[in-house]
Amino acid sequence: MPPGQKLLAAQWRSMTPTRMFDYGMLPDDIARMQAMTAEGMAWDVAAESLADDQERRALGALGDDHRVTAVEAYRAAVADLVFAQMAFNHDTPRKRRIYDRLSSTLSTVSGLLGDRFEKVELEFGSRYLVGWLVRPPQGEARGTVVVFGGQSGWGAAYWRHADALAARGLATILTEGPGQGETRLRHGVFLDVDVPAAYSRYVDFVYENQSLGSAVGVFGNSLGGLYAALTAAADRRVQACCVNGAPARPSLLGHRSFDEQAAAMLGTDDTDRIAANFRRLAFDPGRARIDCPLLVLHGGHDVLFDLQAQQPFLDGTGDGVDGRLRVWPDGDHTIYNHCQERTSLVADWFADKLARH
């Protein structure tokens, strides 16, 4: 197989159509992506060309004063750009340019939606953490969920989670935490920091804004689930925690994409340093305790992490704590292939748990 085709095959294994749909890519864009890459077009070029088309559609809608359609098209462009930048595991100039464009498009959406969708930049030491705040369509929020991903899916990739939470009266912060997104690419915050302290800055933000409610949950996907568990154990203000497809004891897997992404998150290719940092971040139920309700999600066909990798989170719940496990026997990593059911279940769970406070 020629090198270009081999790379595209690997990219399709990592960025499946179910994952694309979960992250907000439109079905017709997914089909066009398949057709363009089948003809040999580079992944990032194909995905960015889809974003070009969606932005033209948005501008046309704005010209006709159809703001709802414009927002829909800009959101589709954002999803296309999420996958365009994923073509690069390391922080190449091309990845940075695409991510800058993605962030700029999000700012354009913020300009159309006002305080229903706005950028959050929080001081963290001498640098900044980035996120995007999504408010419910009407009134003040009943509570807020801080949502984050792992090594490659960040921030706006989880916009559909925010939609589901907003429909239930909850606000969402789509975070780009240490080693992720703009926080890494622009502000230079890598995964070598105090990770629970970093995510607690988003919790601070919620408690500093009365309109975001008096209850906070954390929801981590893939390796983000580990960060969510660590944050819930360290910050007693967190009142509900969901872990979706995370290892309690992370390690290099010998998979090129995963290992390169781990290197980029830490800002080094030194495998000894990466391994040491993973050991530093391990969740040990003998030392860390989660005293808030915990929901753990697992897919039986997850090719990265098995169910045993998540068991320490459940073992780490305090006495009398509501710790639940939900397994999809045919589910893939983070349950992409049952995304609608999964997202509704999680949104309902957070609405139930946070409404009690």
Secondary structure, DSSP 4 states (H G I P E B T S, - for coil): --HHHHHHHHHHHHS-HHHHHHTT--HHHHHHHHHHHHTT--HHHHHHHHHHHHHHHHHHHHHTT-HHHHHHHHHHHHHHHHHHHTT-SS--HHHHHHHHHHHHHHHHHHHHHGGGEEEEEEEETTEEEEEEEE--SSS--S-EEEEE--SS--GGGGHHHHHHHHHTT-EEEEEE-TTSHHHHHTT---TTS-HHHHHHHHHHHHHT-GGG-S-EEEEEETHHHHHHHHHHHH-TTEEEEEEES--SS----S-HHHHHHHHHHHT---HHHHHHHHHHH---TTT--B-S-EEEEEETT-SS--HHHHHHHHHTBPTT--EEEEEETT--GGGGGGHHHHHHHHHHHHHHHHTT-
